[in-house]
Amino acid sequence: MPAPTQLPPRDLWIGGEWRPATGGATYVSRNPVDDTPITEIADAQPEDVDAAVRAARTAYEQSGWRELGGAERGRVLFAAADAIARDAEYLSALETLEVGKLYKDGLFGDLPAAVATFRYYAGFADKLYGTTVQLPDYAGRHRLNYTLREPLGVVGAITPWNNPIVVAGWKIAPALAAGNAIVVKPPEDAALSLLRLAEILHEAGVPAGIFNVVPGLGETAGAALAAHPGLDKLSFTGSPEVGALMQHHAGGQFRKVTLELGGKNPQIVFPDADLDGAMPFIAAGNFLHQGQVCAAGTRVYVHDSLVDDVVERLAAHAQGITLGDPFDDAVGMGPVINEAALTKIMGYVDGGSAEGATLVTGGKRQDREGWFVEPTVFRGSQDLAIARDEIFGPVATVIPFSTPDEAIELANDTHFGLNAIVYTESLNLAQRAARELQVGNVWINAFGIPDLTTPWGGRAGSGLGRELGPAGIEAYTEEKTVQMMF
């Protein structure tokens, strides 16, 4: 699949129409393969964000979307899902062009997941049930209490660049299914697929103003959306540093917030693990999408009896990865997102060696155009920065342990708490680890895309709230209690 030559509109999508940013402001989206410009995209200013939120509020109150009924909203979202599936090759190519992720990973992983998310919440739109409670009579009269689930109103969503349409879908599909209006600030490094999604949703029948997209820089468009008093909920996926600001904005205005803030996730290889079956998952947990995955398992804790074997196998896997054009089916890793990311990653790699970690393989920037970093494997210890900080790059640190107690203690020794991956053939040990690991999600003998039917989210420094599953749509509703005497 070659890079796309036809791009979607690059303006703001507000109130059902394309419009330029105030003053004609734009920024340049660049291809991480060679740092060449792709296109100029409208750079939303605070006035534009305000216009989008106002358009969303008007549409929420006047378009009839929330009154349409869940089944009808579901039909619109089913149509949108079909259109996403129809355009999967194009959407995946847009994301590969901007982000550098492998085209085949997008086409066979991200896009099917996005389609499934829209279909799941389309089917959920008419299943937001309340509850009833029959109470004893009071003062000679009958009583009945029941609850309603109602949409929140206007939602603001700030989405990440690493999996643009997938993670955006986790927010957009349930918000729309529940009857809300939404304003999305896509990542400045990866806005094109979300701009195409605006056209898709409009074609599918989402009313003008119910869905709005305001691309722009984080410090302008993102900050303006997060602080806007017209939002009823803010959903953010990104770094913990920016997430703290999101919580400040949301908390100060007493509105709901969901934060997914990444992690420094452990993989634990117990002595009875099936290494032949585990190694592909261990490697994917470090090198999938150049390590630019919130769920990446870059702290690899391995039992003393297996550590040499795992290090050797993981290094061999890293050495077998071909770096290059992500549109090439023979390539196993593309570039990282930009120069700033590369500089950060290389700082950690150099720091790991300086702190005393053993560099097993990789550790270099490739001598070529673009932002290519070799898949890297260290052998180290818990106290190193490479073992404690979220690097967001293809850097694995293998750390030995002696007992299950030590492994779980090491895994929990972090301020993050998104997910963990456990490899063992012991049912008892797997269940013990699942209970004692202080994370929001545990994989056992596997690693991959979160299942959309079950909740996803973290603890502590990895965020607040849950996305996906029933919890993912309930988070876009308010529960109202009605108390009746008759």
C-alpha positions in Angstrom: 0.0 0.0 0.0 1.6 3.3 -1.0 1.2 6.5 1.1 -2.1 8.3 0.3 -1.9 11.3 -2.0 -5.5 12.4 -1.5 -5.9 13.9 2.0 -9.1 14.8 3.8 -10.0 18.5 4.5 -7.5 20.1 6.8 -9.8 22.7 8.4 -11.8 22.7 11.6 -15.1 20.8 11.6 -17.5 22.9 13.6 -21.3 22.9 13.5 -21.4 20.6 10.5 -19.1 22.6 8.3 -15.5 23.1 7.5 -14.0 26.4 8.5 -10.5 27.8 8.8 -9.0 28.7 12.2 -9.2 32.2 13.4 -6.7 34.4 11.5 -6.0 31.5 9.1 -3.6 29.9 11.7 -2.1 26.6 10.6 0.6 24.2 11.7 2.6 21.7 9.6 2.1 17.9 10.0 5.4 16.1 9.2 6.2 12.5 8.1 8.4 10.9 10.8 10.0 8.6 8.2 12.0 11.5 6.7 10.7 14.6 8.5 9.2 16.0 5.3 6.0 18.1 5.5 2.7 16.3 4.8 0.3 19.2 4.8 -0.8 22.3 6.7 -3.6 21.8 9.2 -5.8 24.4 10.8 -4.5 25.4 14.2 -7.6 26.0 16.3 -7.4 29.1 18.5 -9.3 29.6 21.8 -12.1 31.4 19.9 -12.5 28.4 17.6 -12.7 26.0 20.5 -15.3 28.2 22.1 -17.3 28.2 18.8 -17.1 24.4 18.7 -18.3 24.0 22.3 -21.2 26.5 21.6 -22.1 24.6 18.5 -22.1 21.3 20.4 -24.3 22.8 23.1 -26.8 24.2 20.6 -27.0 20.9 18.8 -27.4 19.0 22.0 -30.3 21.1 23.0 -32.0 21.6 19.6 -31.0 18.8 17.1 -33.1 16.1 18.7 -30.1 13.7 19.0 -30.6 12.9 22.6 -34.4 12.5 22.1 -34.0 10.4 19.0 -34.0 7.1 21.0 -31.2 4.7 21.5 -32.2 2.4 18.7 -32.1 5.2 16.1 -28.8 6.5 17.4 -27.5 3.0 17.2 -28.5 2.7 13.5 -26.5 5.9 12.8 -23.5 4.4 14.6 -23.8 1.1 12.8 -23.7 3.0 9.5 -20.6 4.9 10.7 -19.0 1.6 11.6 -19.7 0.2 8.1 -18.2 3.3 6.5 -15.0 3.0 8.7 -14.7 -0.6 7.6 -15.2 0.5 4.0 -12.4 3.2 4.3 -10.1 1.0 6.5 -7.2 1.0 4.0 -7.3 4.8 3.5 -7.6 5.5 7.3 -4.8 3.2 8.1 -2.6 4.8 5.4 -3.4 8.3 6.9 -2.2 7.1 10.3 0.9 5.4 8.9 1.8 8.6 7.0 1.5 10.8 10.1 2.5 8.5 12.9 4.9 6.0 11.3 3.1 3.0 12.7 3.2 -0.1 10.5 0.4 0.0 7.8 -0.3 -3.7 8.3 -0.7 -3.1 12.1 -3.3 -0.4 11.5 -5.2 -2.3 8.8 -5.4 -5.6 10.6 -5.4 -4.3 14.2 -6.4 -0.7 14.8 -9.1 -0.3 12.2 -11.0 -3.6 12.9 -10.8 -2.6 16.6 -12.3 0.9 15.8 -15.1 -0.7 13.7 -15.9 -3.2 16.5 -16.0 -0.3 19.1 -18.6 1.6 17.1 -20.6 -1.5 16.5 -20.5 -2.5 20.2 -21.7 0.9 21.4 -24.3 1.1 18.6 -25.8 -2.0 20.0 -25.6 -0.6 23.5 -27.4 2.7 22.7 -30.9 1.3 23.5 -29.7 -0.7 26.6 -29.0 2.1 29.1 -31.4 0.8 31.6 -32.5 2.3 34.9 -33.5 0.4 38.0 -36.7 0.3 40.1 -37.1 -0.1 43.9 -40.4 -1.0 45.4 -40.6 0.6 48.9 -43.0 0.1 51.8 -45.9 2.4 52.1 -45.4 5.7 53.9 -48.0 7.9 55.5 -50.8 5.8 54.0 -49.5 6.1 50.4 -47.6 3.8 48.0 -44.0 4.6 47.1 -41.9 3.9 44.1 -38.3 4.8 43.4 -36.6 4.4 40.0 -33.5 5.7 38.3 -32.9 7.1 34.8 -29.6 7.2 32.8 -29.4 10.5 30.9 -26.7 11.9 28.7 -24.3 14.4 30.3 -24.5 17.1 27.6 -21.3 18.3 26.0 -18.2 16.2 26.2 -14.6 17.4 25.5 -12.2 14.7 24.3 -8.4 15.1 23.9 -7.0 12.1 22.1 -3.4 10.7 21.7 -1.3 10.3 18.6 -0.1 6.7 19.0 -3.4 5.0 18.2 -5.5 7.9 16.9 -8.7 6.4 15.6 -8.8 3.5 18.1 -8.6 5.5 21.3 -10.7 8.3 19.9 -13.4 5.7 19.2 -13.3 4.6 22.8 -14.6 8.2 23.6 -16.6 9.1 20.6 -18.7 6.0 20.1 -20.1 5.7 23.7 -20.5 9.5 24.1 -22.7 9.6 20.9 -24.5 6.4 21.7 -25.6 7.8 25.1 -26.9 11.0 23.4 -24.2 13.5 24.0 -22.5 16.1 21.8 -18.7 16.0 21.6 -15.8 18.2 20.7 -12.6 16.3 19.9 -9.1 17.9 20.0 -7.1 15.4 18.0 -3.3 15.1 18.4 -1.4 17.6 16.4 0.9 14.9 15.1 -2.0 12.8 13.9 -5.2 14.7 13.1 -6.0 13.5 9.5 -7.8 10.2 10.4 -10.1 12.1 12.8 -10.8 14.8 10.2 -11.9 12.0 7.8 -14.0 10.5 10.7 -15.9 13.8 10.9 -17.0 13.3 7.2 -17.9 9.7 7.9 -20.1 10.5 10.9 -21.8 13.4 9.0 -22.5 11.0 6.1 -23.9 8.4 8.5 -26.4 10.9 9.9 -24.9 12.5 13.0 -26.6 15.9 13.2 -24.5 19.0 12.6 -22.9 20.2 15.8 -23.1 16.9 17.6 -19.6 16.0 16.5 -16.9 18.6 16.2 -13.1 18.4 15.5 -10.7 21.2 16.5 -7.2 20.2 15.5 -4.4 22.4 16.9 -1.5 22.6 19.3 -1.9 21.3 22.8 -0.9 24.6 24.5 -3.6 26.5 22.6 -6.5 24.3 21.4 -6.0 21.6 24.0 -5.7 24.0 26.9 -8.7 26.0 25.7 -10.9 22.9 25.5 -9.8 21.5 28.8 -10.5 24.8 30.6 -13.8 25.5 28.8 -16.7 26.1 31.2 -19.2 24.8 28.7 -18.1 21.1 29.1 -20.0 18.6 31.2 -17.2 16.0 31.0 -13.6 15.9 29.9 -11.9 12.7 28.7 -8.2 12.8 28.1 -5.6 10.2 27.1 -2.0 11.3 27.2 1.0 11.9 29.5 0.7 12.1 33.3 2.2 15.6 33.3 -0.5 17.0 31.1 -3.2 14.8 32.7 -2.5 16.5 36.0 -3.5 19.8 34.3 -6.6 18.2 32.9 -7.6 17.1 36.4 -7.0 20.6 37.7 -9.3 22.1 35.0 -12.0 19.5 35.5 -11.9 19.5 39.3 -12.1 23.3 39.5 -15.3 23.3 37.6 -16.9 20.3 39.3 -17.3 18.2 36.2 -16.7 14.6 35.3 -13.3 13.5 34.1 -11.7 10.4 32.7 -7.9 10.2 32.5 -5.8 7.5 30.8 -2.2 8.5 31.5 0.0 5.6 30.4 2.2 3.4 32.5 5.5 1.6 33.1 4.1 -1.8 33.0 5.6 -5.1 34.3 5.9 -8.4 32.6 6.5 -11.2 35.0 8.0 -14.4 33.7 7.7 -17.1 36.4 9.9 -20.2 36.4 7.2 -22.5 34.9 6.4 -20.2 32.0 6.1 -21.6 28.5 8.9 -19.5 26.9 8.1 -20.6 23.4 4.6 -19.4 23.8 5.5 -16.3 25.9 8.4 -14.8 23.9 6.3 -13.3 21.0 4.1 -11.6 23.6 7.1 -10.4 25.7 8.7 -8.9 22.5 5.5 -7.3 21.4 5.1 -5.8 24.8 8.3 -3.9 24.2 8.6 -3.3 20.5 5.0 -3.1 19.1 4.6 0.3 17.5 8.1 1.2 18.4 7.3 0.9 22.1 4.9 3.8 21.8 2.0 2.1 23.6 0.5 3.0 27.0 0.2 -0.7 27.9 3.8 -1.5 26.8 5.4 -4.0 29.2 9.0 -2.6 29.4 9.8 -3.8 32.9 10.5 -7.5 32.2 10.9 -9.4 35.5 12.3 -12.9 34.9 13.0 -15.7 37.4 16.7 -16.3 38.0 16.5 -19.7 36.4 15.3 -18.2 33.1 16.8 -14.8 32.9 19.8 -15.7 30.6 17.5 -17.5 28.2 14.9 -14.7 28.1 17.6 -12.0 27.6 19.1 -14.1 24.7 15.8 -14.7 23.1 14.6 -11.1 23.5 17.8 -9.7 22.1 17.6 -12.1 19.1 14.1 -10.9 18.4 15.2 -7.3 18.6 18.1 -8.0 16.2 15.7 -9.6 13.8 13.5 -6.5 13.4 13.9 -4.6 10.2 13.5 -0.8 10.5 12.3 1.2 7.6 9.3 2.4 5.6 6.1 1.4 7.6 4.2 0.9 4.3 6.6 -1.9 3.5 5.3 -5.3 4.5 8.8 -6.6 5.2 9.5 -3.9 7.8 9.0 -4.7 11.5 9.4 -1.3 13.0 8.9 2.3 11.7 10.2 5.5 13.2 9.2 7.1 16.5 6.9 10.0 16.2 9.2 13.0 16.1 12.6 14.4 17.0 11.6 15.3 20.5 10.6 11.7 21.2 13.9 10.4 19.7 15.9 12.8 21.8 14.0 11.7 25.0 14.5 8.0 24.2 18.2 8.4 23.4 18.6 10.3 26.7 17.2 7.3 28.6 19.4 4.9 26.6 22.5 6.8 27.3 21.5 7.3 30.9 20.9 3.6 31.4 24.4 2.7 30.3 25.8 5.5 32.5 23.9 4.2 35.6 25.3 0.7 35.2 22.8 -1.2 33.2 24.2 -3.7 30.7 23.3 -2.9 27.1 22.6 -6.2 25.4 21.5 -5.0 22.0 20.5 -1.9 20.1 20.8 1.5 21.8 21.5 3.5 18.7 19.8 6.0 16.5 19.9 4.7 12.9 22.1 6.8 10.6 19.4 7.8 8.2 16.7 10.5 7.6 13.8 10.4 10.0 13.4 9.3 13.6 14.6 5.7 13.8 15.7 4.1 17.0 17.0 0.5 17.2 15.0 -1.9 19.4 17.0 -2.0 22.6 17.4 -4.5 25.4 19.1 -3.8 28.8 19.8 -6.0 31.7 19.4 -4.0 34.8 17.9 -3.4 38.2 14.8 -1.7 39.8 16.6 1.5 40.8 17.5 2.6 37.2 15.6 5.4 35.5 15.0 3.1 32.5 13.2 0.7 34.8 11.1 3.4 36.5 10.1 6.1 33.9 7.8 5.8 31.0 10.2 6.1 28.0 7.6 5.6 25.3 10.1 3.9 23.0 11.5 0.5 22.1 13.6 0.0 25.3 13.2 -3.1 27.4 14.8 -3.6 30.8 15.2 -7.2 32.0 15.4 -7.6 35.8 15.9 -10.9 37.7 13.8 -12.0 40.7 14.0 -15.1 43.0 10.5 -15.6 44.5 6.9 -14.8 43.6 6.8 -12.4 46.6 9.8 -10.5 45.2 8.4 -10.4 41.7 5.0 -8.9 42.8 6.7 -6.5 45.2 9.0 -5.2 42.4 6.0 -5.0 40.0 4.1 -2.9 42.5 7.0 -0.6 43.2 5.9 2.2 40.9 3.5 5.2 40.9 1.9 3.8 37.7 -0.9 1.2 37.7 -2.2 0.6 34.2 -1.6 -3.1 33.5 0.6 -6.1 34.0 1.4 -9.2 32.1 2.0 -12.6 33.8 3.5 -15.8 32.3 2.9 -19.0 34.2 1.4 -22.4 33.8 0.2 -22.5 37.4 -3.4 -21.5 37.9 -2.9 -20.7 41.5 0.1 -18.4 40.8 -1.7 -16.7 38.0 -4.7 -16.0 40.2 -2.5 -14.8 43.1 -0.7 -12.4 40.8 -3.9 -11.2 39.3 -5.2 -10.3 42.8 -2.1 -8.8 44.2 -0.8 -6.7 41.3 -1.9 -3.1 41.8 -3.1 -2.3 38.3 -6.3 -1.9 36.4 -5.7 -4.7 34.0 -3.9 -8.1 34.0 -3.0 -10.2 31.0 -2.1 -13.9 31.7 0.0 -15.6 29.1 -0.8 -13.0 26.5 -0.6 -9.3 25.5 -2.5 -7.3 23.0 -5.3 -4.8 22.2 -7.7 -4.4 25.2 -11.0 -6.2 24.7 -13.7 -3.7 24.1 -16.3 -5.6 26.1 -14.5 -5.2 29.4 -13.3 -2.0 31.2 -9.9 -0.5 30.5 -8.2 2.0 32.8 -5.5 2.5 35.4 -4.9 3.2 39.0 -2.7 5.8 40.7 -0.5 7.7 38.2 -2.1 5.8 35.3 -5.3 7.7 35.5 -8.9 7.9 36.7 -12.1 6.1 35.5 -12.7 3.4 32.9 -13.2 3.2 29.2 -14.7 0.3 27.1 -17.3 -2.2 28.2 -20.6 -1.1 29.9 -18.6 1.2 32.2 -17.4 3.0 29.1 -20.9 4.2 28.1 -22.1 4.6 31.6 -19.3 7.1 32.1 -21.1 9.4 29.6 -24.4 9.4 31.5 -25.8 10.8 34.7 -27.9 8.6 36.9 -31.0 10.4 38.2 -33.2 9.0 41.0 -37.0 9.7 40.9 -38.9 9.2 44.1 -42.7 8.9 43.8 -45.6 8.7 46.1 -49.1 7.8 44.9 
